[in-house]
């Protein structure tokens, strides 16, 4: 039954059927052909998959991200990042990566980060004679860090699938995301220095101060979210609502780049995006239920239990997730796989928060891994490049990202320090 389910799902995906239809239709067909269960149960399970309080935050974070893009907050973040790191070798590349870390903390969306950073930074990098492959690879991977740094939509999905604390995952994602970003920044600097990539004029405190003042309203959003959750002022779901209202207020009344017509359009766009994500989650939940009644958890646990150490288990998990990330969208992989491996991981002494961060980092790397990484398709439309023009840059940043993954996987103190301090 499980084999038929997987084969049918991949056939539907391969011929271009929308993801949510592929997941739900394959579930219904397998129930109809191989069980005595009424196919309507698959629909009920789909609705049950989105009937969770923690998922209420998703539409608000999506609304906040769109408001920040339309309201000019993301442009000011880029200018601030350039005044901070532009004087290093490869200043524009350093700026793009630094801005991606902060924009990830604003939006929590990988495609949104690629679109926002690529739209502005890629033409500038070409003007300064950066190699096309390096520049495109940088833009492609820049969005991946948005899945790790809070408020990460993907971390919320893991929390929903495993009943793990969203606040603890956010704190673990913050420290892991910073380490991920630092590894990439070190590589960018060394590569830029070796190839003598251009840099801005010498560091000027006056420019940094000016750009910081201009971007201060933008920089306030991650502070509100992180400090508000860690100090107990509001829950992650409430933080999403606060962030959305704050972003709209700043865009309309401080920067004055959003009018009433623009507000209507960004609300409509956010509603469409939210519906797309929710219906995919619902379909994936139905698929996950089919795998459960088909004893997939027991089969997977039986295989994984052959590892007597967490080290071997995590190595296999990383390999499996990296492969899945090439073909499946991150939210699907999380919702289906996380509940299957949670018990085994905990039995080996792996904290659910650490497990969640490892899974999200793996799937973040999958967003720019060929052949079906989502960021590749976003970059294709934003940058206008074909796969063969991007593959060299993708490979370079993929290797560096794997180094960051190994550090986060095998040094759990990086992930667990903040959750242990704040949530004890």
N, C-alpha and C positions, 0 to 999 in steps of 0.2 A: 504493500500500500504506500509506504513512504517513498519507495523508488519511483512508483508511478506518479506520485505527487510532485516530486522534484523534477522528473523528466517533463511532465506536462507544463509545469511553471516555467521552466527554461525555454521550452518551445514557444510558449506564448510571448515571453519577453523577447526572444530572438526575432520573431516575426513582427515586432513593433506594437504589440497590444499594450495599452497603458498599464503601469505597474500595479495599481490597485485592482484592476480587473483581472490581471494575470494571477494575482495572489488569491483573490476571492473565488474566481471561476474554477481554478484548479482545486481549491478546497471543496467546493460544491460537487464537482464532477467525481472526485475521489470518494466522497461520502456516499454519493448515489450509486457508484459502481461496486464499492468494496465493503460497505457496511449496511446495517439495517436501520441506521439512524436517519431521521428525516432531514433532508438538505436544509430546511428552514433553520435548523439549529446553528448552521454556519453563520447565518445572518444575525441570529441572536448573540452569538459569541463575538461577532464583529462589533456590535453596539456595546456589548459588555467591555470590550477592550478600550473604549474611549470614555466609559463612564467612571472616570477617576478624577478626584479632586485636583491632584497635582497637574493634570493636563490643562486645567483652566488657565495656567500661566502662559501657555504657548501663544494664544492670539495676542496677548498684551505685549510680549517680547517682540513678536513680529511687527506689531503696530509701532512700537518704540523704534525698531530698526528702520522702518520706512520713514518715520517722522525725522529721524536723524539724518537720513540721506537727503530727503527733500528740503529739510530745514536748514541745511548748510553746516550742520555740526561735524560731519565727516570731513569736509574740506578744511575746516579749522584745525581738526586733529592732525591732518597731513602737514599743514604749515607749522604747527607746533613741533611735530616730530622732526621736521627738516632743520629747524633752528636748534634742536637738541643734538642731533647726530650727523647733520649734513657736512660738518667739517672733517669727518673721517674719510679715508680712502673709500671710494664707492659710496659717497654720501647719499646719493639718490636711492641706491639699493638698501642701505641701512635705514633710510627714512621709510621706505615701503614696508620693510619688515617690522619696524617699531610701530608705525601707524596701524599695521594689521593687528598687532597685539592689543592696542587700545581700541581699535574699531571692533575687534572680537568681543572685548569687554562691554562694548556699547550695544552690539546687535545680537551676538550669539549665533549668527548665521554664516556658514561658510560661503555659499554662493553670493550673498550680499557683500561680503568682504572682498571677494575676488572682483566683483563688478565695480565696487566703489574705488578700490585701490588701483585696479587695472585701467579704469577709464581715465584717471588723472596721471598716474605715474608711468605707465608704459610708454606713451608718446614722449614724455620728458626724458626717459632713459635712452630711447633711440636717438633723440636729438644730441645727447651727450656721448654718442658713439658706443653705448653698451652693446655687446653681442646680442643678437635677437634671441638666441637660445637661452642664454643666461637670464635675460630680462623676462622672457615668457615663463621660464621655470620658476623664477622668484615669485611672479604674480600668481601662478597656479598654486604653489604651496602656501602662499600667504594666507589663504582662506582657511587652511586646515586647522590653524591654531584657534580659530573661533569655536571649534567644537570642544575645545579643552578649557579655555578660560571662561569663567562665569560672566554673564548668565547664559550658559550653554544649553541650547534646546536639547541636544543629544544627552547631556547629563540628566536632564529632567525625564527623558524617556527611560533611561536606565533606572532611575529612582522609581518610576511608575511600574516597571516590569519586575522589580526585585524588592519593593518596599524598603528601599534604603533612604536614609535622610538626605533630602535635597541640599540642605544647608551644609552638611558634612561633605557632600560631593562637590559643592561649589568651592569650599575652602581647599579641598584636595586638588581640584582642578586649577585653582589660582596658583598654587606653588608649582604644580607640574607644568602648567602652561608657561610660567616664567622661565623655568629650566629649559623647556622646549624652545622657547624664543631665544634664550641666551646662546644655546648651542648653534642655532641658525645664524645669529648675529656674528658669533665668532668666526664661523665659516665664511660668511659674506665678507667680513673685514679682511681675513687672511687672503682669500681669493682676489679681492679687489686690490689689495696692496701688491700681491705678486704680479698682477696684470696691469698695475698702474692705472686703475680706473679713476676718473676725475673726482674731485671733491670741491665743496664750496669753499668760500674764503674762510679765514680763521674764525674760530668761535667768538661770537659777540654776545655778551651777557644782555645788552640792551635789546637785541633782537629776540632772545629767548624770553625775556621779561614781557616784551610786547606781545609775542605770540601766545605766551601763557595766559596773559590777561584776556586776550581775544578768545582763547579756547577754554577758558575756565568754566564757562557754563556747560560746555561739552564734557569736560573731564569730571564734572560733578556727578554724572550718571553712574559710572562704575563705583564711585565712592558711596553714593546713596544705596546702591544695591548691596555691596559687600558689607559696609559698616552697618546698614540697617538690619541685615540678616544676622551678622555675627553678634551684634549687641542686643538682639532680641526685640527690636522695635517693630518688625513685621516679618511675616513668613515669606518664603520665596514667591508664593503666588501673589501675595499683597505687594511685594517688591516689584513684580512685573507691572501691575497696575500703576504704581507710583512712577516707575520709569517711563511708561507710555504717556501719562499726563504731563510729566516734567518735560519730555522731549517735544511734545506738541506745544506746550506753553512757551518754551524757549524759541522754537521755530516761528511761532506766530507773533509773540510780543517782545522778544529780545532781539533776535536776528531779523525778524520780519520778512522771512522768505517763504512763509506759508500763508496763503489767504484762505477764505472759506471754500473756494472752488478746489484749491489744492488739498485742503483737509478732507473734502469729500472723496477726492481721487485716491488719496493715500489710505483712507479707511476702506474704500472699496477694494483696492489692491491687497490690503492686509487680510480682508475677509476671504478673498479668493485663495491667497496663499495658505491661510489657516485651514480652509476647507480641504485643500490638496493634501496637506500634511495629515489632518485628522482622518481622512478617508483611507490614506495609506496605512496609518496606524491600525485602524479598524480591520482592514483586510489582512494585515500581518498578524493581528491577534487571532483571527480565525485560523490562519495557517498554523500558528503556533499551537493552537488547541488540537488540530489534526495530528501534528507531530507528537503531542503528548499522548493522545489515545492510541497512537500507533507505536507506543513504547520507545520513542526516540530518546527520551531522557535516560531511560534505563540502559539502552544500548550505548549511548555516549558515556554515561557514568561508568559502565562496565569497562569500556576501553580506557578512559582517563584514569581509572583506579589502578591501572597497571603501573602508573607512576607513583612511587613511594615518596617523592620529594616535590615540594612546591616549585623548585627550579625547573625540573623536567616538564611539569604540568604547564608552567607559564611559557616555556619555549614552544611547546606544541600549540598552545592557545594562540600565541603570537603568529605562528606560521599559518594556522587555520584562518585567523581573522584577516591577515594580510591578503590571503587568497580570496576570501569572500568579499573583501573590500574592493577587489578589482571588478566585481560583477554586480554586487548588490548595494543599494543605498544604505547608509549607516543606520537609519532608524529601523529598517526591516531587520537587519542583522542583530541589532540590540534586542528588540522585542522578542524575537524568536529564540535567540541563543542564550541570552543572559539567564533566564530562569532554568535552562537545562543544565548549566554548569555551576550555578551558584552553590548548591549543596556540596559538590565535590571540592570546590575551591575553599569553602569555609572549613571543610574537614581537613584540608591540608594546612590550615592556619593562615589562609589569605583573607585579609579583611575585605568585606564587600565594597568599601569605599576604594581601596587600592585596586580591587578587581575592576570596578567601574571605570576608573581612570585609565587603566591599562587597555581595556576594551575600546574606550573612546579614542585614545591616542592611535591605536591600530586602525580604527575606522576613519580617523581623521587623515591618516596617510593614504587610505584607500580613496579619498575624495580626489586625489590627483594622480592616481595610479592607472595606467592604461589597462584594458581597453575602454572601460565604462566609467571611469572616475567622473563624478558629477562636475567638478571644477574644470575638467577638460572641455566639456560642452559649453560651460559658461564662458570660459576664456575664448573658445572658438567664435562665439558671437560678439564678445566685447573687444577682443584683440584682432579678430579677423585672420587667425592663423590656422593652418592645417596640422594634423597630428605629426607628420614627418618634420615639420618646422619646430615643434615643441619638444620632441622626444629626448634630445640631448640634454636640455635644461631640466626636464623632468627627472631623468636618471640621476643627475648630479644631486639634486635636492632630495631625491628619494633615499639615497645612501646616507646623507647627513641626517635625515629624519629617523632612519633606522638606528643610528647611533644614539639619538635622543630617546628613542623608545627603549633601547636596552638600559640606559641609565635610569629611566623612570620605572621600568619593570623590576630591576634587581637592586634598587636602593629605595625600599618602601618608605624610609624616613622622609624622603622628599615629599611624597604625597600625604603622609599621615601626620606630619608635624602640626599643621594648622588645625585640622579636625580634632586632634587629641587635646590641643591647648584650649580651643574655643568650646568644644562640645564635651570634653573630658570623657 
